[in-house]
């Protein structure tokens, strides 16, 4: 198939520097993997062996400069505008199955005003990844926000930032081709972000990974609904020292996992859907008018999050997980899984989500996966905002049917019964909404659409993905009161966040491997520990999915990025997080902005390639770091507050607190004798 349909490549010719740069740009913008694995190679020469070391995306219409007669020049100029050196150009794309679509704006523009009580489409205007490989693309007209899916099966997830609202939520929706009306595919976490004396807090609503089958070409949207407490907007502005050409305010990630098998018009083909129907998403749902919201919590204890949404997505027979008959959690069948979760919290100096194994009597047995350290100030009168605790994808193997449940710890400082996160019912009880049939009616017809609290995604891994995931975590000791903050290490000179700059790396000191993984083979790591500086890790040549979550505290503006630094010292931004902001802290509001806020990256597909001179030697491969920008002032707690008090119930069962996390998954290599310029179906 490939040899018969791939056009011949001419013999190389001598090229000058300008021609070489134009060739790279042409390859970058136009070389894509077609639906059947066929490859079109533009230009007059082959890809040279000194091509750059990390590939993350393509030039996208609407974001590159329009001056100049040649699109190649425009693409070239666009990358130059980011300060990227010659050696930092991405290598040609292989058949990438993952893309991320972002809503971005220049750092000095922010992102638009919002309207009250209607679903608004986020203006996705930038793609990261090879669109033909992942099966999704943006239109040539930017800011429409619609992403087009080719027929196939996908994993979708997203996050969207918003401000100043008693209630807001994101959703991924399908645009009906006949009615032009949006229909919900998956809802995000209910969010609440305060406004005090004109100072705005921002918060992310997160849509957990969900499986979706498109049986025809389908347009999907990332949308946001909010009940506006004050004039708000979608995206904040950074400040001095922010050297990126854009900020990110919302993102939608698309990963193609199968073909059209399962559509009524297609014949079943077992080879077409290797990964299909293997993902189930369980959600905690509350009626939008329910004054009890997500239920009450007991202080200094682990409290169950009830995943009782009847519209749980996925095929239990294929994903291997189903709701437990006791109503407390799920039952997972023998197999190997990738589990992830997100859970909101408020008014607790510690709140942490975990996936726990429990027995038939309902008793806790052990922790399967632990989430990031949540913090939200409990002092009355401060600008309250829902914060999040997140479990990044963790590989888990079970050998017999096993009961799992999501639990959330809140510490002894928790004084509010709704410490599981504030839902609209709280504000209905407080008289701040104009009744359930008034302000909230546009969220869902007849108020039958629920609001979402915690979410748990269980993905059953196929045999060729088992053992290929690993996780770096930033941890501190939970059994002592100190340290009570992240990014502190006297040996490496780290003492919290430095303001007005990109801090060179979170301290990824804890490594979690798959129970089936040899890190230096399956996961692709050259070492199962970070470098001596405590921040950098190195990957062997190959193809990967990377995703990350970083944490900040007391931020008037914050963002994170994954960067690659090659052997010449050139730094290349692999992916940016959604940004976040809390003006209440900068404006000096009493106890303003005192929460741990999370910033999400990816998942993004990258290709790592050694230079020809190095022949794969480690010194010729890039190192990766998770960096973070923080504003306004030097703040020793800026990387995340990890309160060490009032938590006897936590320390009794858990030994660490978790800050930033980075997940690495090594992808199956193209089946063409190591040729990374082509791909297999």
VOGU-3710 file (C-alpha; in Angstrom, 3 decimals, decimal comma):
1> xxxxxxxxxx> 0,000/0,000/0,000  2,613/2,518/1,007  5,249/1,718/-1,594  2,675/1,693/-4,360  1,027/4,975/-3,477  3,885/7,095/-2,144  5,355/9,449/-4,775  9,072/9,019/-5,473  11,439/11,410/-3,708  14,112/13,026/-5,925
11> xxxxxxxxxx> 17,780/12,662/-5,119  19,019/15,372/-2,738  20,418/18,555/-4,211  22,739/21,097/-2,673  20,739/23,750/-0,786  21,674/26,970/0,879  20,482/28,036/4,346  17,397/29,865/3,054  16,281/26,921/0,929  16,840/24,529/3,829
21> xxxxxxxxxx> 14,699/26,672/6,149  11,965/26,976/3,535  11,970/23,228/3,029  11,549/22,658/6,759  8,672/25,129/6,888  7,033/23,563/3,844  7,333/20,100/5,350  5,984/21,397/8,651  2,914/23,021/7,173  2,001/20,538/4,477
31> xxxxxxxxxx> 3,362/17,038/5,182  0,549/15,132/6,832  -0,518/11,531/7,202  -3,522/10,813/5,021  -6,476/8,678/6,008  -5,021/5,452/4,568  -1,470/6,058/5,629  -0,379/7,509/2,310  2,122/10,340/2,445  2,555/13,435/0,351
41> xxxxxxxxxx> 6,021/14,965/0,522  6,173/18,557/-0,756  9,311/20,350/-1,840  12,195/19,205/-3,991  14,292/17,240/-1,551  14,066/14,734/1,297  13,832/15,576/4,977  17,409/16,019/6,138  18,825/14,075/9,068  19,594/17,229/11,030
51> xxxxxxxxxx> 15,908/18,104/11,299  14,871/19,439/14,672  14,407/17,195/17,653  10,817/17,775/18,784  7,704/18,023/16,673  4,420/19,343/18,102  2,265/20,938/15,452  1,596/22,766/12,242  1,148/26,355/11,140  -2,552/27,131/11,304
61> xxxxxxxxxx> -4,366/29,597/9,037  -5,399/32,622/11,007  -2,405/32,757/13,312  0,528/33,128/10,906  1,521/36,486/9,415  -0,164/37,380/6,126  2,557/39,579/4,677  4,750/38,110/1,950  3,835/36,260/-1,235  4,730/32,753/-0,099
71> xxxxxxxxxx> 2,897/30,767/2,634  6,229/29,106/3,352  7,668/32,492/4,244  4,665/33,238/6,441  5,111/29,999/8,314  8,803/30,713/8,665  8,149/34,209/9,959  5,582/32,930/12,423  8,031/30,577/14,092  10,746/33,221/14,055
81> xxxxxxxxxx> 8,344/35,528/15,866  8,309/33,019/18,739  12,062/33,330/19,113  12,641/29,791/17,900  16,117/29,062/16,614  16,979/27,234/13,407  17,493/23,970/15,275  14,149/24,224/17,016  11,947/23,598/13,980  9,701/20,570/14,473
91> xxxxxxxxxx> 10,419/17,394/12,529  7,941/16,094/9,931  4,744/14,618/11,386  4,113/10,927/11,747  0,582/9,666/11,982  -0,382/11,435/15,198  -3,617/10,292/16,794  -3,909/13,242/19,201  -4,565/16,944/18,607  -5,257/19,846/20,942
101> xxxxxxxxxx> -7,284/22,852/19,799  -6,780/26,045/21,784  -8,472/29,394/22,254  -5,575/31,838/22,301  -4,923/35,545/22,137  -1,838/37,773/22,177  -0,632/38,444/25,729  -1,765/42,077/25,617  -5,366/41,394/24,551  -6,982/38,983/26,993
111> xxxxxxxxxx> -10,120/37,277/25,756  -13,476/39,017/25,384  -16,510/39,823/27,501  -19,156/37,194/28,199  -22,931/37,118/28,200  -25,251/35,912/30,901  -27,224/32,688/30,912  -26,584/31,176/27,503  -24,241/28,591/26,026  -21,404/30,424/24,280
121> xxxxxxxxxx> -18,917/28,809/21,923  -15,261/29,229/22,814  -13,193/30,621/19,947  -10,748/27,794/19,274  -8,203/29,251/16,856  -5,002/27,196/17,085  -4,222/23,513/16,497  -1,372/21,526/18,021  -0,840/18,172/16,299  -1,191/16,619/12,847
131> xxxxxxxxxx> -4,870/17,064/12,015  -5,021/14,358/9,372  -3,720/11,812/11,853  -6,045/12,640/14,744  -9,056/12,946/12,418  -9,957/16,476/13,524  -9,337/19,902/12,039  -10,123/23,593/12,482  -11,734/25,662/9,714  -9,681/28,174/7,797
141> xxxxxxxxxx> -11,765/30,948/9,332  -10,440/31,301/12,893  -12,602/32,063/15,948  -15,605/30,051/14,700  -14,674/27,501/17,330  -16,035/24,477/15,439  -13,749/21,448/15,165  -14,582/18,999/12,360  -14,308/15,265/13,095  -13,990/12,699/10,328
151> xxxxxxxxxx> -16,060/9,524/10,889  -14,446/7,483/13,640  -14,232/6,889/17,367  -12,577/9,480/19,632  -11,641/10,349/23,193  -12,594/13,982/23,852  -11,645/16,154/26,826  -11,329/19,869/27,527  -11,126/22,774/29,926  -12,360/26,354/29,788
161> xxxxxxxxxx> -11,569/29,374/31,913  -14,149/31,876/33,131  -14,614/34,537/35,800  -17,073/36,244/38,126  -19,984/33,846/38,237  -22,083/32,119/40,887  -22,269/29,169/38,519  -20,531/28,273/35,278  -19,708/25,087/33,402  -18,072/23,970/30,183
171> xxxxxxxxxx> -19,376/21,348/27,805  -18,363/19,566/24,614  -21,271/19,677/22,188  -22,222/18,378/18,749  -23,529/20,858/16,192  -26,591/19,362/14,515  -26,137/19,641/10,739  -29,856/20,191/10,107  -30,988/22,408/12,976  -27,642/24,114/13,662
181> xxxxxxxxxx> -28,395/23,574/17,347  -25,754/22,376/19,806  -26,386/19,112/21,649  -24,397/18,114/24,730  -21,847/15,311/24,429  -20,270/15,785/27,878  -20,522/18,346/30,686  -17,670/19,806/32,730  -17,331/20,376/36,471  -19,606/22,980/38,023
191> xxxxxxxxxx> -17,567/26,060/38,846  -18,004/29,116/41,016  -15,651/32,105/40,877  -15,997/35,107/43,140  -15,890/38,829/42,393  -15,080/41,329/45,136  -15,249/45,096/44,615  -14,645/44,682/40,898  -11,693/42,301/41,334  -12,310/39,041/39,465
201> xxxxxxxxxx> -11,367/35,450/40,197  -10,997/32,934/37,378  -11,597/29,184/37,470  -11,417/26,249/35,040  -14,329/23,956/34,285  -12,929/20,568/33,221  -14,587/18,014/30,934  -13,114/14,608/31,788  -12,103/12,243/28,948  -15,181/10,777/27,263
211> xxxxxxxxxx> -15,555/8,406/24,320  -17,529/9,588/21,268  -18,437/7,840/18,003  -18,893/10,051/14,921  -20,675/8,115/12,166  -20,450/10,991/9,687  -18,457/14,183/9,399  -19,347/16,015/12,611  -18,707/19,486/13,972  -18,061/19,710/17,705
221> xxxxxxxxxx> -17,819/22,769/19,947  -16,304/23,652/23,306  -18,925/25,813/25,003  -19,342/27,655/28,302  -22,429/28,654/30,299  -22,329/31,132/33,122  -24,601/33,020/35,409  -22,781/36,341/35,488  -22,349/37,920/38,890  -20,522/40,872/37,349
231> xxxxxxxxxx> -19,092/41,778/33,982  -16,695/38,959/33,277  -14,443/37,591/30,612  -12,863/34,365/29,404  -9,167/35,125/29,602  -6,762/37,168/31,748  -3,654/39,189/30,853  -0,122/38,286/31,967  2,493/40,810/33,000  6,218/41,557/32,792
241> xxxxxxxxxx> 8,487/38,660/31,844  5,895/36,591/29,993  7,839/35,791/26,826  5,286/33,622/24,982  3,490/35,013/21,893  0,093/33,885/23,162  -1,952/32,992/26,209  -4,335/30,022/26,274  -7,831/30,402/27,736  -9,551/27,153/26,708
251> xxxxxxxxxx> -8,558/23,866/25,091  -10,229/20,853/23,484  -8,224/17,643/23,083  -9,133/14,996/20,500  -7,591/11,516/20,334  -8,644/9,122/17,584  -8,975/5,562/18,948  -10,853/3,710/16,221  -12,724/3,717/12,943  -16,427/3,595/12,185
261> xxxxxxxxxx> -17,085/0,171/13,661  -20,364/0,427/15,562  -22,074/2,725/13,082  -25,191/1,200/11,524  -23,956/1,765/7,979  -20,619/-0,044/8,397  -19,613/-3,673/8,541  -17,888/-4,694/11,774  -14,151/-4,967/11,386  -12,245/-6,165/14,472
271> xxxxxxxxxx> -9,043/-4,585/13,180  -10,734/-1,223/12,664  -11,396/-0,460/16,329  -8,450/-1,714/18,342  -9,086/0,828/21,096  -12,808/1,325/20,521  -15,396/1,320/23,327  -12,716/0,814/25,960  -13,397/4,041/27,892  -16,114/4,699/30,481
281> xxxxxxxxxx> -16,646/7,976/32,346  -18,481/8,020/35,675  -19,822/11,325/36,984  -21,189/12,764/40,200  -24,338/14,602/39,173  -26,748/16,813/41,116  -30,054/18,279/40,047  -29,453/21,901/39,168  -32,103/23,061/41,654  -31,026/20,745/44,480
291> xxxxxxxxxx> -30,098/22,831/47,488  -27,906/20,033/48,858  -25,599/20,179/45,823  -23,001/17,398/46,022  -23,764/16,592/49,632  -22,123/17,335/52,945  -18,686/16,367/54,248  -17,270/15,248/57,569  -14,217/17,227/58,687  -10,834/15,487/59,044
301> xxxxxxxxxx> -12,130/12,451/57,180  -12,335/10,785/53,779  -15,757/11,369/52,241  -17,238/9,387/49,356  -17,995/11,107/46,051  -21,127/9,422/44,727  -20,780/8,581/41,031  -24,483/8,079/40,438  -25,108/9,843/37,144  -27,345/7,458/35,130
311> xxxxxxxxxx> -25,917/8,786/31,873  -22,439/7,373/32,469  -20,781/7,138/29,061  -19,137/4,077/27,575  -19,791/0,363/27,166  -19,236/-1,412/30,489  -18,758/-4,757/28,744  -15,850/-3,318/26,741  -14,285/-0,878/29,217  -14,456/-3,442/32,029
321> xxxxxxxxxx> -16,007/-1,116/34,634  -19,601/-0,681/35,800  -21,480/0,964/38,650  -21,372/-1,043/41,883  -24,658/-2,433/43,185  -24,124/-0,731/46,562  -24,277/2,729/44,937  -20,884/3,697/46,361  -18,466/3,199/43,495  -17,623/0,977/40,551
331> xxxxxxxxxx> -16,645/-2,647/39,963  -13,633/-3,224/37,704  -13,073/-6,563/35,968  -9,621/-8,195/35,609  -7,375/-6,236/33,266  -5,052/-3,235/33,031  -6,503/0,269/33,038  -5,604/3,928/32,842  -7,562/5,821/35,518  -7,921/9,581/35,946
341> xxxxxxxxxx> -10,186/11,841/37,978  -11,066/15,456/38,739  -12,952/16,643/41,811  -13,952/20,110/43,111  -13,622/21,422/46,656  -14,077/24,605/48,658  -13,518/25,977/52,183  -10,898/23,473/53,342  -7,172/23,992/53,959  -6,689/20,481/52,597
351> xxxxxxxxxx> -8,887/18,632/50,154  -7,554/15,712/48,144  -9,298/13,171/45,916  -8,177/9,546/45,733  -9,284/6,364/43,992  -9,588/3,755/46,733  -10,167/0,017/46,777  -12,877/-1,052/49,227  -14,363/-4,363/50,297  -17,869/-5,797/50,167
361> xxxxxxxxxx> -18,581/-4,332/53,619  -17,742/-0,817/52,434  -14,418/-0,629/54,306  -11,373/1,098/52,828  -8,634/-1,327/51,733  -5,921/0,710/49,977  -5,247/3,758/47,815  -4,991/3,039/44,100  -4,231/6,587/42,897  -3,836/9,861/44,810
371> xxxxxxxxxx> -4,784/13,345/43,582  -3,154/16,760/43,805  -3,241/18,815/47,000  -6,261/21,132/47,043  -6,363/24,255/49,205  -9,088/26,911/49,574  -9,120/29,434/52,408  -11,925/28,894/54,923  -11,953/32,358/56,490  -15,372/34,007/56,339
381> xxxxxxxxxx> -15,522/37,004/54,040  -12,758/35,949/51,660  -13,619/35,592/47,935  -14,591/31,927/47,774  -13,933/29,931/44,603  -14,213/26,239/43,754  -10,764/24,678/43,405  -9,856/21,239/42,021  -7,943/18,092/42,955  -6,802/15,962/39,998
391> xxxxxxxxxx> -5,516/12,425/39,435  -3,513/12,350/36,219  -3,652/9,118/34,197  -2,309/6,254/36,317  -1,934/2,648/35,160  -3,666/0,096/37,397  -3,914/-3,702/37,080  -6,529/-5,881/38,798  -6,595/-9,691/38,784  -10,140/-10,216/40,078
401> xxxxxxxxxx> -13,362/-8,171/40,146  -12,518/-5,229/42,401  -14,525/-2,407/43,982  -13,181/1,128/43,576  -14,637/4,432/44,733  -13,668/8,101/44,671  -13,064/9,576/48,116  -12,199/13,130/49,083  -10,454/14,239/52,232  -11,340/17,545/53,883
411> xxxxxxxxxx> -9,369/18,639/56,917  -10,428/19,737/60,387  -10,595/23,371/59,290  -13,533/22,656/56,966  -16,496/24,584/58,330  -18,858/24,327/55,392  -21,141/21,408/54,648  -20,678/22,033/50,931  -16,893/21,581/50,980  -17,241/19,159/48,033
421> xxxxxxxxxx> -17,661/22,199/45,795  -20,320/24,860/45,530  -23,255/24,020/43,224  -26,143/26,258/42,062  -28,479/24,981/44,777  -26,427/26,858/47,373  -27,181/30,153/45,664  -30,854/29,294/45,156  -31,110/28,765/48,921  -29,301/32,079/49,449
431> xxxxxxxxxx> -31,749/33,905/47,174  -29,060/34,850/44,650  -30,737/33,195/41,653  -34,091/34,205/40,242  -35,545/30,791/40,876  -34,749/27,564/39,145  -37,052/28,290/36,204  -35,622/31,742/35,652  -31,890/32,309/35,623  -30,964/28,650/35,218
441> xxxxxxxxxx> -33,508/27,543/32,611  -31,188/28,118/29,641  -28,560/25,751/31,058  -30,754/22,765/30,184  -34,303/22,379/28,923  -36,794/22,051/31,796  -33,871/21,899/34,221  -33,298/18,199/33,587  -29,602/18,677/32,745  -27,537/17,983/35,878
451> xxxxxxxxxx> -24,564/19,874/37,255  -21,384/17,847/37,518  -19,092/17,420/40,508  -16,418/14,707/40,557  -15,591/12,702/37,418  -13,759/9,386/37,044  -12,514/8,005/33,716  -11,552/4,339/33,328  -9,836/3,322/30,087  -9,140/-0,366/29,510
461> xxxxxxxxxx> -5,763/-0,701/27,813  -5,178/-2,875/24,773  -2,231/-5,246/24,964  0,116/-3,003/22,961  -0,452/-0,060/25,357  0,086/-1,907/28,626  3,244/-0,811/30,409  3,879/2,211/28,194  2,710/4,901/30,650  4,569/6,470/33,549
471> xxxxxxxxxx> 4,024/9,440/35,809  6,291/12,026/37,395  4,867/13,708/40,494  6,048/16,567/42,673  5,637/15,371/46,264  6,406/16,487/49,788  6,222/14,575/53,049  2,711/14,533/54,508  3,734/13,093/57,876  5,401/16,324/59,022
481> xxxxxxxxxx> 4,135/19,893/59,286  7,024/21,176/57,154  7,521/21,825/54,350  4,055/23,282/53,883  4,637/24,398/50,286  5,922/23,069/46,959  9,108/23,807/44,964  11,360/23,860/48,030  14,706/22,054/47,915  17,808/23,442/49,587
491> xxxxxxxxxx> 20,076/21,103/47,598  18,975/22,581/44,272  18,443/26,133/45,537  14,670/26,119/45,075  12,755/28,219/47,575  9,337/28,723/46,043  8,207/30,664/43,000  10,094/33,651/41,571  7,826/36,340/40,165  7,714/37,896/36,692
501> xxxxxxxxxx> 9,548/35,020/35,009  9,278/31,415/33,905  10,571/29,320/36,792  12,885/26,650/35,402  11,027/23,523/36,290  8,755/21,976/38,883  10,554/19,537/41,210  9,386/16,194/39,805  10,929/14,105/42,539  8,555/11,118/42,574
511> xxxxxxxxxx> 8,288/8,526/39,792  5,303/6,167/39,394  5,730/3,433/36,784  3,302/0,947/35,352  3,404/-2,389/37,190  4,321/-3,867/33,784  6,827/-1,227/32,715  10,567/-1,057/32,354  10,909/2,727/32,297  13,873/2,843/29,971
521> xxxxxxxxxx> 12,167/0,570/27,427  8,381/0,738/27,604  7,914/4,323/28,756  10,871/5,721/26,829  12,600/7,422/29,747  16,391/7,367/29,660  16,287/7,381/33,463  13,532/6,762/36,002  14,601/9,892/37,876  14,910/13,513/36,894
531> xxxxxxxxxx> 18,293/15,182/36,388  20,475/16,550/39,176  18,688/19,905/39,027  15,534/18,105/40,128  13,426/19,289/37,201  14,416/17,740/33,837  13,691/14,341/32,302  14,906/12,863/29,035  13,119/10,660/26,502  14,518/8,252/23,951
541> xxxxxxxxxx> 13,808/8,877/20,281  10,201/7,973/19,529  6,598/9,137/19,635  4,807/10,137/22,836  1,698/11,557/24,397  2,502/14,106/27,119  0,079/15,718/29,510  0,613/17,702/32,669  -1,047/19,646/35,437  0,704/22,368/37,414
551> xxxxxxxxxx> -0,325/24,261/40,530  -0,124/27,852/41,712  -1,190/29,811/44,792  -1,949/33,517/45,252  -1,673/34,251/41,544  -2,736/37,439/39,847  -1,685/35,592/36,718  -0,293/32,116/36,220  0,481/29,696/33,396  2,555/26,555/32,847
561> xxxxxxxxxx> 4,379/25,167/29,841  6,219/22,011/28,824  9,526/22,890/27,179  12,225/20,914/25,377  15,831/22,059/25,513  18,051/20,593/22,807  21,773/19,928/22,790  22,563/23,433/21,483  20,717/25,049/24,397  17,750/26,174/22,296
571> xxxxxxxxxx> 14,468/26,065/24,207  11,263/25,079/22,435  7,773/25,349/23,947  6,083/21,994/23,446  2,714/23,000/24,906  1,111/25,763/26,955  -1,437/25,374/29,729  -4,682/27,206/30,088  -3,866/30,298/32,111  -5,475/31,418/35,341
581> xxxxxxxxxx> -5,841/34,579/37,384  -7,179/35,985/40,633  -7,342/39,775/40,752  -8,583/39,692/44,330  -5,102/38,845/45,543  -3,388/41,637/43,587  -5,983/44,172/44,706  -5,282/43,513/48,360  -8,695/42,073/49,227  -8,555/40,522/52,674
591> xxxxxxxxxx> -7,450/36,916/52,202  -7,893/37,390/48,451  -6,927/34,684/46,015  -5,962/32,127/48,637  -6,459/28,860/46,837  -4,411/26,338/44,858  -5,371/26,765/41,215  -4,536/24,143/38,582  -3,285/24,676/35,033  -3,835/21,914/32,463
601> xxxxxxxxxx> -1,663/20,877/29,494  -2,538/18,412/26,731  -2,487/15,579/26,046  -0,219/16,529/23,132  1,563/14,275/20,637  5,292/14,817/20,153  8,060/13,113/18,211  11,574/13,060/19,670  14,443/12,555/17,226  18,195/12,418/17,745
611> xxxxxxxxxx> 20,452/14,412/15,451  22,356/12,359/12,895  25,663/13,150/14,548  24,526/11,722/17,862  23,058/8,486/16,512  20,779/8,349/19,527  23,301/9,303/22,198  21,609/10,922/25,191  23,537/14,178/24,831  21,944/14,635/21,396
621> xxxxxxxxxx> 18,372/14,292/22,658  16,381/17,092/24,300  15,503/17,293/27,967  11,998/18,270/29,081  10,826/20,509/31,917  7,501/21,667/33,317  7,941/25,418/33,824  5,611/27,920/35,478  5,064/31,664/35,243  3,869/33,524/38,334
631> xxxxxxxxxx> 2,723/37,091/38,985  2,543/39,392/41,061  5,216/39,207/43,776  7,868/36,817/45,016  5,813/34,419/47,039  7,382/31,468/48,790  4,030/29,676/48,640  3,368/30,483/44,982  3,923/26,926/43,728  1,119/25,626/45,938
641> xxxxxxxxxx> 0,165/25,774/49,600  0,356/22,373/51,326  -1,013/23,029/54,787  0,531/20,683/57,312  -1,972/21,162/60,136  -5,463/19,924/61,052  -5,058/16,703/59,043  -4,614/13,713/61,350  -7,068/11,715/59,240  -4,992/12,307/56,113
651> xxxxxxxxxx> -1,647/11,409/57,675  -3,121/8,209/59,082  -3,385/6,731/55,567  -1,348/8,854/53,140  2,349/9,737/53,292  2,736/12,384/50,563  1,118/15,559/49,256  1,132/16,020/45,481  1,779/19,222/43,526  2,542/19,168/39,789
661> xxxxxxxxxx> 2,247/16,008/37,652  3,505/14,965/34,199  2,261/11,842/32,416  4,274/10,188/29,631  2,926/7,538/27,283  5,194/6,055/24,620  3,229/5,326/21,464  3,541/2,354/19,187  6,126/3,129/16,515  5,261/3,400/12,797
671> xxxxxxxxxx> 5,596/0,056/11,067  8,080/1,181/8,428  11,489/0,103/9,714  11,795/3,159/11,934  10,862/5,664/9,223  9,328/8,538/11,221  8,122/10,391/8,119  5,346/7,906/7,349  2,711/6,059/9,319  0,650/2,906/9,249
681> x> -3,089/2,697/9,317
//
